[in-house]
Amino acid sequence: MTTASTSVVERPGRAPEAVSSTEGADVETRPLTTADRCDACGAQAWVRVVLVSGELLFCAHHGRAHAPALAERALFIQDESSRLTEGA
């Protein structure tokens, strides 16, 4: 099994909360699995967004569609959508 990189986006003005799922097992950057499902459509989740009120999971499509609004409000965004093109 290959180890995929994780893109993490922090809100401007905040200290980084995590850097990568490959650099230690941090609770904030746990790898997304096939059991994680998109909150919008139920497809496999590739994006995890941590908000003050909780967390949301999105497929790559809905993660991209909601990215501008989420970037303004999210404490932390974990994007593993690059795993979709691994080995292609």
N, C-alpha and C positions, 0 to 999 in steps of 0.2 A: 504494500500500500504506500502510495506517495503522500508526502506531507504537503498540503496545500497552504499557500500563503493566505493571510487574511488581511484585507484592507480595513483599517480602522480610522474613522473620521471623528475627531473631537470638535466640540463647539469652540469657535474662536474665543480666546481669552481664558480658556480652561486648561488646566494641566492635563497632559495625556494620561488616560486611565489604564491603557494597555497598548502594546505595540504589535503583537502578533501571536497567533496561536502556536507558532513554532518555537517561541521563546519562553517556555515555561507554561505550566498549566494554571492560568489565571481564570478565576470564575467568570470574569467579564468576557473572556474570549474563548469559551468552550466551543469546540468544533460543532457545527450544525450537522445533524444526521438526517437520515431519511424519515425519522419519526417526527422531525420538526416540520410543521405544515404552515403554509401561508395563511395569515388571518383574513385575507381578502377573498381567496378563491380555493384554498385547500391543497394547492400544488406544493411540491417540496420547497421548503424555505431555504433561501440562499443569503438572505439579509436579515440581521437581527438589529433592532433599534431599541435602545434603552432610553426611556423617558423618566421624568421625575415620578410619574404615576404608575410605571410598570414597563413591560417590554412588549414589543410587537415583532412578529415574524412576517416576512414577505418573500414571495418568489422573486426571481430576477426581474420579471416584467413589472410587477407592482412596486418593487423596490425602486426601480428607475422612474416609474410614473409619479411616485410620491416623494422622490428625493429632495426637491427644492423645499417643500414644506417641512419635511422631516429634519433636514439640515439646520433649519432655524430653531427647532424645538428639542432636538435630541441631545442627550448628554453624551451619547456614544453610539456609533454605527459600526457594526461588524458586517462587512460585505465579502462573502465567499463566492460570488457569482463567477469569478475567474475559474473556478473549478469546473464550470460547464464546458470550457474549451480545452481542458487538459487532455493531452494525447491526440488532439485533432490535427 
